[in-house]
């Protein structure tokens, strides 16, 4: 049977980590490998949730940046077609 420490580590390993959060994820895995008590479990889950939230925010920012790039590209293309 898998203990909760191993389960926490596997949960982090399951995440598609991006470079911006890899260091934090590795720190969490290292901390969890030393053991998390039952009393510390809610805080451990909160830290994983924060990691996921940060990843989500990063993806949303990348999407906004990409949309801005595409809008700029469209403006440039329209101008070049008018010339």
BALO-510910 format. One record per residue (C-alpha): x negated, y negated, z; residue in three letters. Coordinates in nm, 3 decimals. Each point is the difference from the previous one (the first is absolute). Example, Ala and Ser with C-alpha at 12.3 -4.5 7.8 and 13.67 -1.06 7.14 Angstrom:
2
        xx        yy        zz   code
    -1.230     0.450     0.780    ALA
    -0.137    -0.344    -0.066    SER
***
This chain:
83
        xx        yy        zz   code
     0.000     0.000     0.000    UNK
    -0.126    -0.349    -0.089    UNK
    -0.040    -0.240     0.291    UNK
     0.115    -0.359    -0.027    UNK
    -0.358    -0.131    -0.041    UNK
    -0.052     0.212    -0.310    UNK
     0.344    -0.100    -0.126    UNK
    -0.086    -0.371     0.033    UNK
    -0.324     0.053    -0.191    UNK
     0.176     0.195    -0.274    UNK
     0.263    -0.271    -0.028    UNK
    -0.270    -0.258    -0.072    UNK
    -0.175     0.235    -0.244    UNK
     0.330     0.046    -0.183    UNK
     0.030    -0.373    -0.068    UNK
    -0.123    -0.130    -0.337    UNK
    -0.253    -0.235     0.158    UNK
    -0.124    -0.303    -0.185    UNK
    -0.341    -0.152     0.059    UNK
     0.139    -0.286     0.210    UNK
     0.117     0.239     0.275    UNK
    -0.243     0.292    -0.025    UNK
    -0.227    -0.128     0.277    UNK
     0.292    -0.048     0.239    UNK
     0.135     0.345    -0.091    UNK
    -0.339     0.160     0.071    UNK
    -0.013    -0.177     0.338    UNK
     0.343     0.134     0.088    UNK
    -0.096     0.353    -0.103    UNK
    -0.315    -0.024     0.211    UNK
     0.200    -0.120     0.301    UNK
     0.260     0.272    -0.045    UNK
    -0.270     0.267    -0.026    UNK
    -0.100    -0.085     0.359    UNK
     0.354     0.071     0.111    UNK
     0.319    -0.195     0.051    UNK
     0.201     0.063     0.312    UNK
     0.374     0.038    -0.014    UNK
     0.030    -0.342     0.163    UNK
    -0.219    -0.153    -0.276    UNK
     0.198     0.163    -0.279    UNK
     0.245    -0.291    -0.057    UNK
    -0.293    -0.242    -0.037    UNK
    -0.177     0.239    -0.239    UNK
     0.311     0.019    -0.216    UNK
     0.031    -0.379     0.011    UNK
    -0.358    -0.032    -0.129    UNK
     0.078     0.234    -0.290    UNK
     0.316    -0.199    -0.076    UNK
    -0.206    -0.321    -0.005    UNK
    -0.244     0.164    -0.241    UNK
     0.287     0.095    -0.231    UNK
     0.147    -0.350     0.029    UNK
    -0.335    -0.154    -0.097    UNK
    -0.020     0.231    -0.302    UNK
     0.352    -0.100    -0.103    UNK
    -0.082    -0.370     0.031    UNK
    -0.311     0.047    -0.211    UNK
     0.197     0.176    -0.272    UNK
     0.262    -0.275    -0.002    UNK
    -0.272    -0.266    -0.030    UNK
    -0.165     0.189    -0.286    UNK
     0.338     0.020    -0.175    UNK
     0.053    -0.376     0.038    UNK
    -0.350    -0.067    -0.133    UNK
     0.063     0.226    -0.298    UNK
     0.335    -0.169    -0.074    UNK
    -0.170    -0.341     0.015    UNK
    -0.267     0.125    -0.240    UNK
     0.262     0.127    -0.244    UNK
     0.190    -0.331     0.012    UNK
    -0.320    -0.191    -0.072    UNK
    -0.082     0.237    -0.284    UNK
     0.344    -0.051    -0.151    UNK
    -0.045    -0.378     0.011    UNK
    -0.338     0.027    -0.172    UNK
     0.139     0.235    -0.265    UNK
     0.299    -0.227    -0.069    UNK
    -0.232    -0.298    -0.040    UNK
    -0.227     0.189    -0.237    UNK
     0.296     0.108    -0.213    UNK
     0.118    -0.361    -0.034    UNK
    -0.332    -0.118    -0.139    UNK
***
